């Protein structure tokens, strides 16, 4: 019997969820598995979490046998995915960090780091001028691969820009263009349908447009953009903007890279 089989055997005979420590104690008392490790209870916890639905981290296994069904204090209780115990909502999963694997803690810390960087990017954008934001969105689109080279984007924003803040030339002859609109709004000041309509009007015979804001879009604005038949529009809100800036490294630099390792089981076969 493998460790996974031993865990499944314990959980199949339990009508309620068990903590990883309780599962380990049941395995030992029933002699389901003999552990050679120095910390066998940690091994059981490790195996459960790698095969647990809703706990996705770099070295988690794609095959899921277990799920979190309840809590005893902060300790998660596990059950089988195919049993009759109702799984709690993923949004309710609050993991006791003492139970987390090292790579889970790294992922958790990384998520906090990304959130902090996004906040810093937002503050820098808001504190800069509208002209800077217009240049930023052109730089971002170029970094994302739009345009034929690094000089194929221009900023045209100004008092008489006609509602267009930037242009991306997708080919050298300028036969295919993308028009850009930038709204540097604070949170709570959403872009409405009227703004999108004005942008569509300013595009004239150009078919592709990207509207970027630091805030958000109203439901009416999103619906109007989605229903466009003549124009190919994309809306980018503040959350997506900062995510793209991080992904394509606009306004940030990479400080270091950390490798996360997993065991190469094929090598040992």
C-alpha positions as a Markdown table, in Angstrom:
| # | Residue | x | y | z |
|---|---|---|---|---|
| 1 | Unk | 0.0 | 0.0 | 0.0 |
| 2 | Unk | 1.3 | 3.4 | -1.0 |
| 3 | Unk | 1.0 | 6.5 | 1.2 |
| 4 | Unk | -1.8 | 7.9 | -1.0 |
| 5 | Unk | -3.6 | 4.6 | -0.8 |
| 6 | Unk | -3.2 | 4.6 | 3.0 |
| 7 | Unk | -4.6 | 8.2 | 3.2 |
| 8 | Unk | -7.5 | 7.3 | 1.0 |
| 9 | Unk | -8.2 | 4.2 | 3.2 |
| 10 | Unk | -8.4 | 6.3 | 6.3 |
| 11 | Unk | -10.6 | 8.9 | 4.8 |
| 12 | Unk | -12.9 | 6.3 | 3.2 |
| 13 | Unk | -13.8 | 5.0 | 6.7 |
| 14 | Unk | -14.4 | 8.5 | 8.2 |
| 15 | Unk | -17.7 | 10.3 | 7.9 |
| 16 | Unk | -16.1 | 13.7 | 8.8 |
| 17 | Unk | -13.0 | 15.4 | 7.6 |
| 18 | Unk | -9.7 | 14.7 | 9.4 |
| 19 | Unk | -6.6 | 16.9 | 9.9 |
| 20 | Unk | -3.3 | 15.7 | 8.3 |
| 21 | Unk | -2.1 | 14.8 | 11.8 |
| 22 | Unk | -5.2 | 12.7 | 12.6 |
| 23 | Unk | -4.8 | 10.9 | 9.3 |
| 24 | Unk | -1.2 | 10.1 | 10.1 |
| 25 | Unk | -2.2 | 8.8 | 13.5 |
| 26 | Unk | -4.8 | 6.5 | 11.9 |
| 27 | Unk | -2.3 | 5.2 | 9.4 |
| 28 | Unk | 0.2 | 4.3 | 12.1 |
| 29 | Unk | -2.4 | 2.8 | 14.5 |
| 30 | Unk | -3.8 | 0.6 | 11.7 |
| 31 | Unk | -0.4 | -0.2 | 10.4 |
| 32 | Unk | -1.3 | 0.8 | 6.8 |
| 33 | Unk | 2.2 | 2.1 | 6.0 |
| 34 | Unk | 5.6 | 2.0 | 7.5 |
| 35 | Unk | 7.4 | 5.4 | 7.4 |
| 36 | Unk | 11.2 | 5.5 | 7.0 |
| 37 | Unk | 11.2 | 9.3 | 7.2 |
| 38 | Unk | 12.3 | 11.3 | 10.3 |
| 39 | Unk | 9.1 | 13.4 | 10.2 |
| 40 | Unk | 6.4 | 11.0 | 8.9 |
| 41 | Unk | 3.5 | 13.3 | 9.9 |
| 42 | Unk | 5.0 | 16.0 | 7.6 |
| 43 | Unk | 5.3 | 13.5 | 4.8 |
| 44 | Unk | 1.5 | 12.8 | 5.1 |
| 45 | Unk | 0.7 | 16.5 | 5.2 |
| 46 | Unk | 3.0 | 17.0 | 2.1 |
| 47 | Unk | 1.2 | 14.2 | 0.1 |
| 48 | Unk | -2.3 | 15.4 | 1.0 |
| 49 | Unk | -1.6 | 19.0 | 0.0 |
| 50 | Unk | 0.0 | 18.2 | -3.3 |
| 51 | Unk | -3.1 | 16.2 | -4.2 |
| 52 | Unk | -5.7 | 18.6 | -2.7 |
| 53 | Unk | -8.3 | 20.3 | -4.8 |
| 54 | Unk | -8.1 | 24.1 | -4.6 |
| 55 | Unk | -4.4 | 24.2 | -3.5 |
| 56 | Unk | -2.5 | 25.0 | -6.6 |
| 57 | Unk | 1.1 | 25.9 | -6.4 |
| 58 | Unk | 4.2 | 25.2 | -8.6 |
| 59 | Unk | 4.9 | 21.6 | -7.4 |
| 60 | Unk | 1.3 | 20.6 | -6.8 |
| 61 | Unk | 0.2 | 17.4 | -8.5 |
| 62 | Unk | -2.4 | 17.7 | -11.3 |
| 63 | Unk | -4.2 | 14.6 | -10.0 |
| 64 | Unk | -6.5 | 15.5 | -7.1 |
| 65 | Unk | -7.8 | 13.0 | -4.6 |
| 66 | Unk | -8.5 | 15.2 | -1.5 |
| 67 | Unk | -10.4 | 18.4 | -0.6 |
| 68 | Unk | -10.7 | 20.6 | 2.4 |
| 69 | Unk | -14.1 | 20.0 | 3.9 |
| 70 | Unk | -14.0 | 21.9 | 7.2 |
| 71 | Unk | -11.6 | 23.4 | 9.8 |
| 72 | Unk | -10.7 | 22.6 | 13.4 |
| 73 | Unk | -9.6 | 26.0 | 14.5 |
| 74 | Unk | -7.1 | 27.0 | 11.8 |
| 75 | Unk | -6.3 | 23.4 | 10.9 |
| 76 | Unk | -7.8 | 22.2 | 7.6 |
| 77 | Unk | -9.7 | 18.9 | 7.6 |
| 78 | Unk | -9.5 | 16.8 | 4.5 |
| 79 | Unk | -12.0 | 14.4 | 2.8 |
| 80 | Unk | -12.1 | 12.4 | -0.4 |
| 81 | Unk | -13.2 | 14.2 | -3.5 |
| 82 | Unk | -15.7 | 11.4 | -4.3 |
| 83 | Unk | -17.2 | 11.1 | -0.8 |
| 84 | Unk | -20.5 | 12.6 | 0.4 |
| 85 | Unk | -18.9 | 15.4 | 2.4 |
| 86 | Unk | -19.7 | 18.8 | 0.9 |
| 87 | Unk | -16.6 | 20.8 | -0.2 |
| 88 | Unk | -16.4 | 24.3 | 1.2 |
| 89 | Unk | -16.2 | 27.1 | -1.3 |
| 90 | Unk | -12.7 | 27.9 | -2.7 |
| 91 | Unk | -13.3 | 31.5 | -1.6 |
| 92 | Unk | -13.6 | 30.3 | 2.0 |
| 93 | Unk | -10.3 | 28.4 | 2.0 |
| 94 | Unk | -8.1 | 30.1 | 4.6 |
| 95 | Unk | -5.0 | 28.0 | 5.0 |
| 96 | Unk | -3.1 | 27.7 | 8.3 |
| 97 | Unk | 0.4 | 28.8 | 7.2 |
| 98 | Unk | 1.9 | 26.3 | 9.6 |
| 99 | Unk | 0.4 | 23.6 | 7.4 |
| 100 | Unk | 1.7 | 25.1 | 4.2 |
| 101 | Unk | 4.5 | 23.5 | 2.2 |
| 102 | Unk | 7.6 | 25.7 | 1.6 |
| 103 | Unk | 6.7 | 26.2 | -2.0 |
| 104 | Unk | 3.2 | 27.2 | -1.0 |
| 105 | Unk | 4.7 | 29.8 | 1.3 |
| 106 | Unk | 6.8 | 31.1 | -1.5 |
| 107 | Unk | 3.8 | 31.3 | -3.8 |
| 108 | Unk | 1.8 | 33.1 | -1.1 |
| 109 | Unk | 4.7 | 35.6 | -0.5 |
| 110 | Unk | 5.0 | 36.1 | -4.3 |
| 111 | Unk | 1.3 | 36.9 | -4.6 |
| 112 | Unk | 1.7 | 39.5 | -1.8 |
| 113 | Unk | 4.7 | 40.9 | -3.6 |
| 114 | Unk | 2.9 | 41.2 | -6.9 |
| 115 | Unk | 0.0 | 43.0 | -5.2 |
| 116 | Unk | 2.5 | 45.4 | -3.6 |
| 117 | Unk | 4.1 | 46.1 | -7.0 |
| 118 | Unk | 0.7 | 46.8 | -8.6 |
| 119 | Unk | -0.1 | 49.3 | -5.9 |
| 120 | Unk | 3.3 | 51.0 | -6.4 |
| 121 | Unk | 2.7 | 51.1 | -10.2 |
| 122 | Unk | -0.7 | 52.7 | -9.7 |
| 123 | Unk | 0.6 | 55.4 | -7.4 |
| 124 | Unk | 3.4 | 56.3 | -9.8 |
| 125 | Unk | 1.0 | 56.5 | -12.8 |
| 126 | Unk | -1.5 | 58.7 | -10.9 |
| 127 | Unk | 1.3 | 61.0 | -9.6 |
| 128 | Unk | 2.7 | 61.5 | -13.1 |
| 129 | Unk | 1.2 | 63.7 | -15.9 |
| 130 | Unk | -1.4 | 62.7 | -18.4 |
| 131 | Unk | 1.3 | 63.0 | -21.1 |
| 132 | Unk | 3.4 | 60.5 | -19.3 |
| 133 | Unk | 0.5 | 58.0 | -19.2 |
| 134 | Unk | -0.1 | 58.4 | -22.9 |
| 135 | Unk | 3.6 | 57.5 | -23.5 |
| 136 | Unk | 3.3 | 54.6 | -21.1 |
| 137 | Unk | 0.4 | 53.0 | -23.0 |
| 138 | Unk | 2.3 | 53.3 | -26.3 |
| 139 | Unk | 5.4 | 51.7 | -24.7 |
| 140 | Unk | 3.2 | 48.9 | -23.3 |
| 141 | Unk | 1.6 | 48.0 | -26.6 |
| 142 | Unk | 5.1 | 48.0 | -28.3 |
| 143 | Unk | 6.4 | 45.7 | -25.5 |
| 144 | Unk | 3.4 | 43.4 | -26.0 |
| 145 | Unk | 4.5 | 42.9 | -29.6 |
| 146 | Unk | 2.2 | 45.3 | -31.5 |
| 147 | Unk | 4.0 | 47.3 | -34.2 |
| 148 | Unk | 6.7 | 46.4 | -36.6 |
| 149 | Unk | 9.6 | 47.7 | -34.4 |
| 150 | Unk | 10.4 | 49.7 | -31.3 |
| 151 | Unk | 9.7 | 53.0 | -33.1 |
| 152 | Unk | 6.3 | 52.1 | -34.5 |
| 153 | Unk | 4.3 | 53.8 | -31.8 |
| 154 | Unk | 3.6 | 57.5 | -31.4 |
| 155 | Unk | 1.9 | 59.7 | -28.9 |
| 156 | Unk | -0.5 | 62.2 | -30.4 |
| 157 | Unk | -2.3 | 63.3 | -27.3 |
| 158 | Unk | -2.8 | 67.0 | -26.6 |
| 159 | Unk | -5.5 | 69.8 | -26.6 |
| 160 | Unk | -6.4 | 69.0 | -30.2 |
| 161 | Unk | -5.8 | 65.2 | -30.4 |
| 162 | Unk | -9.4 | 64.5 | -31.6 |
| 163 | Unk | -9.9 | 61.9 | -28.9 |
| 164 | Unk | -6.8 | 59.8 | -29.9 |
| 165 | Unk | -3.9 | 59.6 | -27.6 |
| 166 | Unk | -1.6 | 57.2 | -29.4 |
| 167 | Unk | -1.2 | 55.3 | -32.6 |
| 168 | Unk | 0.5 | 52.0 | -33.2 |
| 169 | Unk | 1.7 | 51.3 | -36.8 |
| 170 | Unk | 1.5 | 47.6 | -37.3 |
| 171 | Unk | 3.3 | 47.7 | -40.7 |
| 172 | Unk | 6.0 | 50.0 | -42.2 |
| 173 | Unk | 3.6 | 51.6 | -44.7 |
| 174 | Unk | 1.0 | 52.4 | -42.1 |
| 175 | Unk | -1.7 | 50.3 | -43.8 |
| 176 | Unk | -2.8 | 48.8 | -40.5 |
| 177 | Unk | -3.2 | 51.1 | -37.5 |
| 178 | Unk | -4.3 | 50.7 | -33.8 |
| 179 | Unk | -5.7 | 53.8 | -32.1 |
| 180 | Unk | -5.2 | 54.3 | -28.4 |
| 181 | Unk | -7.2 | 56.2 | -25.8 |
| 182 | Unk | -5.8 | 56.8 | -22.3 |
| 183 | Unk | -7.8 | 57.9 | -19.2 |
| 184 | Unk | -5.8 | 58.5 | -16.1 |
| 185 | Unk | -8.7 | 58.3 | -13.6 |
| 186 | Unk | -8.6 | 57.8 | -9.9 |
| 187 | Unk | -10.3 | 54.7 | -8.4 |
| 188 | Unk | -14.1 | 55.3 | -8.2 |
| 189 | Unk | -14.2 | 57.4 | -11.4 |
| 190 | Unk | -15.2 | 54.8 | -13.9 |
| 191 | Unk | -15.2 | 55.1 | -17.7 |
| 192 | Unk | -18.7 | 55.2 | -19.0 |
| 193 | Unk | -20.4 | 54.3 | -22.3 |
| 194 | Unk | -20.2 | 58.0 | -23.5 |
| 195 | Unk | -16.4 | 57.8 | -23.3 |
| 196 | Unk | -16.3 | 54.7 | -25.4 |
| 197 | Unk | -18.8 | 56.1 | -27.9 |
| 198 | Unk | -16.6 | 59.2 | -28.3 |
| 199 | Unk | -13.5 | 57.1 | -28.9 |
| 200 | Unk | -15.3 | 55.0 | -31.5 |
| 201 | Unk | -16.3 | 58.3 | -33.2 |
| 202 | Unk | -12.7 | 59.5 | -33.1 |
| 203 | Unk | -11.5 | 56.3 | -34.7 |
| 204 | Unk | -13.3 | 57.2 | -38.0 |
| 205 | Unk | -12.3 | 54.5 | -40.5 |
| 206 | Unk | -9.7 | 52.8 | -38.3 |
| 207 | Unk | -10.9 | 49.4 | -37.2 |
| 208 | Unk | -8.7 | 48.6 | -34.2 |
| 209 | Unk | -8.8 | 50.4 | -30.9 |
| 210 | Unk | -7.6 | 50.0 | -27.3 |
| 211 | Unk | -9.0 | 52.0 | -24.5 |
| 212 | Unk | -6.9 | 52.0 | -21.3 |
| 213 | Unk | -7.8 | 53.5 | -18.0 |
| 214 | Unk | -6.3 | 53.4 | -14.5 |
| 215 | Unk | -9.7 | 52.9 | -13.0 |
| 216 | Unk | -12.6 | 50.7 | -14.3 |
| 217 | Unk | -15.3 | 50.5 | -16.9 |
| 218 | Unk | -19.0 | 50.6 | -16.2 |
| 219 | Unk | -21.2 | 47.7 | -17.3 |
| 220 | Unk | -22.8 | 49.9 | -20.0 |
| 221 | Unk | -19.3 | 50.7 | -21.4 |
| 222 | Unk | -18.3 | 47.0 | -21.5 |
| 223 | Unk | -21.6 | 46.0 | -23.1 |
| 224 | Unk | -21.2 | 48.8 | -25.8 |
| 225 | Unk | -17.7 | 47.7 | -26.6 |
| 226 | Unk | -18.7 | 44.0 | -26.8 |
| 227 | Unk | -21.6 | 44.8 | -29.1 |
| 228 | Unk | -19.5 | 46.7 | -31.7 |
| 229 | Unk | -19.9 | 45.3 | -35.1 |
| 230 | Unk | -17.7 | 47.7 | -37.1 |
| 231 | Unk | -14.8 | 48.2 | -34.7 |
| 232 | Unk | -12.5 | 45.7 | -32.9 |
| 233 | Unk | -12.2 | 47.2 | -29.4 |
| 234 | Unk | -10.3 | 46.1 | -26.4 |
| 235 | Unk | -10.8 | 47.7 | -22.9 |
| 236 | Unk | -8.0 | 47.5 | -20.3 |
| 237 | Unk | -8.8 | 48.6 | -16.8 |
| 238 | Unk | -6.4 | 49.5 | -14.0 |
| 239 | Unk | -6.1 | 45.9 | -12.7 |
| 240 | Unk | -5.3 | 44.5 | -16.1 |
| 241 | Unk | -3.0 | 47.4 | -16.9 |
| 242 | Unk | -0.7 | 46.8 | -13.9 |
| 243 | Unk | -0.7 | 43.1 | -14.6 |
| 244 | Unk | 0.4 | 43.7 | -18.2 |
| 245 | Unk | 3.1 | 46.1 | -17.0 |
| 246 | Unk | 4.5 | 43.5 | -14.7 |
| 247 | Unk | 4.3 | 40.7 | -17.3 |
| 248 | Unk | 6.0 | 42.8 | -20.0 |
| 249 | Unk | 8.3 | 44.7 | -17.6 |
| 250 | Unk | 7.2 | 48.2 | -18.3 |
| 251 | Unk | 8.2 | 50.6 | -15.5 |
| 252 | Unk | 9.8 | 47.7 | -13.5 |
| 253 | Unk | 13.0 | 45.7 | -13.5 |
| 254 | Unk | 13.5 | 42.1 | -12.4 |
| 255 | Unk | 15.7 | 41.9 | -9.3 |
| 256 | Unk | 16.2 | 38.2 | -9.0 |
| 257 | Unk | 14.9 | 34.8 | -10.1 |
| 258 | Unk | 14.1 | 31.9 | -7.7 |
| 259 | Unk | 13.9 | 28.3 | -9.0 |
| 260 | Unk | 11.3 | 26.0 | -7.5 |
| 261 | Unk | 12.3 | 22.4 | -7.8 |
| 262 | Unk | 10.3 | 19.1 | -7.8 |
| 263 | Unk | 11.5 | 15.5 | -7.7 |
| 264 | Unk | 12.2 | 13.9 | -11.1 |
| 265 | Unk | 10.4 | 10.7 | -10.4 |
| 266 | Unk | 11.1 | 9.4 | -13.9 |
| 267 | Unk | 14.8 | 9.5 | -13.2 |
| 268 | Unk | 14.4 | 7.1 | -10.2 |
| 269 | Unk | 12.2 | 4.6 | -12.1 |
